[in-house]
């Protein structure tokens, strides 16, 4: 099981760069990069809230659950 972070997709949709988003959210670009590149082990709800506020999105737009079989669940995926 894994949780994938689609932060890069949402940033591209909003045409916002890593440094600008990091400044708006109040975290370092390095920490935002860790999250963006799916290397994070955890995220604070306050950080998730700030990212969603700045990108005008929902947590489900950013986070996708991928079970052991590799098929994504939730998000834009059609029901099985």
Backbone as CSV, one residue per row, in Angstrom:
resi,resn,N_x,N_y,N_z,CA_x,CA_y,CA_z,C_x,C_y,C_z
1,UNK,0.847,-1.171,0.000,0.000,0.000,0.000,0.892,1.233,0.000
2,UNK,0.482,2.238,-0.738,1.229,3.490,-0.785,0.267,4.657,-0.989
3,UNK,0.680,5.790,-0.511,-0.046,7.032,-0.762,0.845,7.858,-1.694
4,UNK,0.328,8.184,-2.855,1.060,9.012,-3.802,0.581,10.451,-3.694
5,UNK,1.496,11.376,-3.843,1.183,12.798,-3.772,1.235,13.366,-5.186
6,UNK,0.113,13.907,-5.627,0.024,14.494,-6.965,0.210,16.009,-6.920
7,UNK,1.083,16.473,-6.056,1.306,17.906,-5.909,1.810,18.524,-7.200
8,UNK,2.680,17.823,-7.911,3.221,18.374,-9.158,2.119,18.631,-10.184
9,UNK,1.114,17.757,-10.245,0.009,17.951,-11.189,-0.814,19.181,-10.832
10,UNK,-1.123,19.327,-9.554,-1.910,20.483,-9.120,-1.133,21.780,-9.303
11,UNK,0.172,21.742,-9.054,0.988,22.936,-9.267,1.018,23.313,-10.747
12,UNK,1.126,22.326,-11.622,1.137,22.594,-13.062,-0.200,23.177,-13.514
13,UNK,-1.290,22.635,-12.983,-2.623,23.152,-13.342,-2.784,24.605,-12.939
14,UNK,-2.182,24.982,-11.808,-2.294,26.359,-11.312,-1.152,27.246,-11.789
15,UNK,-0.223,26.652,-12.529,0.952,27.387,-13.039,1.684,28.121,-11.914
16,UNK,2.021,27.356,-10.873,2.745,27.918,-9.740,4.013,27.096,-9.528
17,UNK,5.088,27.781,-9.264,6.375,27.111,-9.062,6.583,26.681,-7.623
18,UNK,7.571,25.836,-7.427,7.883,25.281,-6.122,8.236,26.373,-5.113
19,UNK,9.096,27.289,-5.489,9.539,28.339,-4.570,8.381,29.246,-4.177
20,UNK,7.553,29.620,-5.142,6.410,30.488,-4.847,5.427,29.797,-3.903
21,UNK,5.119,28.525,-4.176,4.189,27.803,-3.317,4.771,27.620,-1.921
22,UNK,6.044,27.294,-1.841,6.687,27.133,-0.536,6.605,28.424,0.276
23,UNK,6.842,29.566,-0.367,6.740,30.859,0.318,5.319,31.101,0.814
24,UNK,4.343,30.817,-0.029,2.934,31.035,0.347,2.496,30.119,1.483
25,UNK,2.994,28.885,1.476,2.592,27.890,2.474,3.364,28.078,3.777
26,UNK,4.587,28.587,3.672,5.394,28.805,4.860,6.287,27.630,5.220
27,UNK,6.720,26.875,4.205,7.692,25.800,4.431,8.861,26.005,3.479
28,UNK,9.936,25.292,3.710,11.109,25.463,2.857,10.862,24.795,1.503
29,UNK,11.481,25.314,0.452,11.381,24.647,-0.851,11.876,23.202,-0.797
30,UNK,12.894,22.943,0.032,13.406,21.570,0.151,12.335,20.634,0.714
31,UNK,11.615,21.068,1.747,10.568,20.231,2.327,9.402,20.047,1.360
32,UNK,9.049,21.086,0.614,7.989,20.961,-0.371,8.422,20.017,-1.491
33,UNK,9.686,20.058,-1.863,10.215,19.157,-2.891,10.135,17.701,-2.446
34,UNK,10.421,17.444,-1.181,10.309,16.084,-0.640,8.875,15.587,-0.798
35,UNK,7.917,16.424,-0.491,6.511,16.066,-0.627,6.142,15.872,-2.100
36,UNK,6.557,16.793,-2.923,6.240,16.755,-4.354,6.801,15.521,-5.042
37,UNK,7.957,15.054,-4.601,8.619,13.923,-5.244,8.337,12.585,-4.556
38,UNK,7.267,12.561,-3.746,6.811,11.331,-3.086,7.869,10.694,-2.195
39,UNK,8.670,11.512,-1.540,9.667,10.991,-0.603,9.275,11.248,0.843
40,UNK,8.138,11.915,1.058,7.701,12.244,2.414,7.105,11.017,3.094
41,UNK,7.346,10.903,4.387,6.771,9.832,5.205,5.520,10.311,5.926
42,UNK,5.359,11.634,6.042,4.217,12.197,6.760,4.011,13.633,6.305
43,UNK,2.825,14.154,6.596,2.530,15.564,6.338,1.649,16.066,7.476
44,UNK,1.938,17.237,7.951,1.103,17.843,8.987,-0.194,18.333,8.347
45,UNK,-1.274,18.215,9.102,-2.557,18.695,8.592,-2.515,20.201,8.344
46,UNK,-1.757,20.936,9.131,-1.657,22.376,8.907,-0.975,22.673,7.577
47,UNK,0.014,21.862,7.220,0.686,22.028,5.925,-0.241,21.643,4.789
48,UNK,-0.943,20.530,4.937,-1.906,20.098,3.918,-2.989,21.148,3.737
49,UNK,-3.469,21.710,4.840,-4.481,22.765,4.789,-3.960,23.979,4.026
50,UNK,-2.729,24.391,4.312,-2.155,25.562,3.643,-1.961,25.310,2.150
51,UNK,-1.514,24.114,1.787,-1.339,23.777,0.368,-2.684,23.804,-0.343
52,UNK,-3.694,23.181,0.269,-5.031,23.170,-0.340,-5.590,24.581,-0.466
53,UNK,-5.353,25.415,0.533,-5.818,26.800,0.481,-5.160,27.541,-0.690
54,UNK,-3.846,27.404,-0.831,-3.125,28.129,-1.875,-3.422,27.606,-3.277
55,UNK,-3.689,26.313,-3.393,-3.976,25.732,-4.712,-5.472,25.642,-4.995
56,UNK,-6.290,26.067,-4.037,-7.754,25.998,-4.168,-8.188,24.591,-4.572
57,UNK,-7.736,23.614,-3.783,-8.058,22.221,-4.077,-8.447,21.492,-2.806
58,UNK,-8.806,20.247,-2.930,-9.142,19.385,-1.815,-7.991,18.410,-1.567
59,UNK,-7.875,17.867,-0.353,-6.830,16.871,-0.097,-6.883,15.701,-1.082
60,UNK,-8.069,15.299,-1.487,-8.201,14.186,-2.442,-7.620,14.528,-3.814
61,UNK,-7.475,15.808,-4.113,-6.831,16.204,-5.368,-5.325,15.966,-5.306
62,UNK,-4.793,15.905,-4.100,-3.350,15.767,-3.907,-2.902,14.358,-3.549
63,UNK,-3.748,13.621,-2.843,-3.360,12.322,-2.301,-4.139,11.192,-2.956
64,UNK,-3.430,10.153,-3.395,-4.046,8.993,-4.038,-3.537,7.734,-3.351
65,UNK,-4.454,6.861,-2.984,-4.096,5.581,-2.366,-3.863,4.551,-3.461
66,UNK,-2.723,3.870,-3.400,-2.402,2.806,-4.345,-2.214,1.523,-3.543
67,UNK,-3.152,0.566,-3.674,-3.001,-0.686,-2.927,-1.857,-1.527,-3.468
68,UNK,-1.597,-2.650,-2.821,-0.474,-3.505,-3.197,-0.528,-3.982,-4.635
69,UNK,-1.716,-4.093,-5.216,-1.812,-4.562,-6.606,-1.446,-3.484,-7.618
70,UNK,-1.214,-2.261,-7.154,-0.748,-1.188,-8.029,-1.830,-0.382,-8.708
71,UNK,-3.106,-0.742,-8.529,-4.195,-0.003,-9.162,-4.605,1.161,-8.262
72,UNK,-4.532,2.406,-8.756,-4.925,3.559,-7.940,-6.395,3.484,-7.554
73,UNK,-6.707,4.008,-6.374,-8.093,4.106,-5.941,-8.417,5.547,-5.653
74,UNK,-9.678,5.917,-5.821,-10.105,7.289,-5.535,-9.679,8.220,-6.633
75,UNK,-9.781,9.523,-6.340,-9.394,10.557,-7.303,-10.239,10.502,-8.557
76,UNK,-9.601,10.614,-9.706,-10.307,10.655,-10.986,-10.559,9.284,-11.572
77,UNK,-10.309,8.230,-10.819,-10.461,6.882,-11.340,-11.932,6.495,-11.386
78,UNK,-12.389,5.852,-12.478,-13.775,5.409,-12.544,-14.001,4.248,-11.568
79,UNK,-15.234,4.100,-11.064,-15.503,2.986,-10.151,-15.342,1.644,-10.855
80,UNK,-14.955,0.616,-10.095,-14.764,-0.720,-10.663,-16.065,-1.435,-10.845
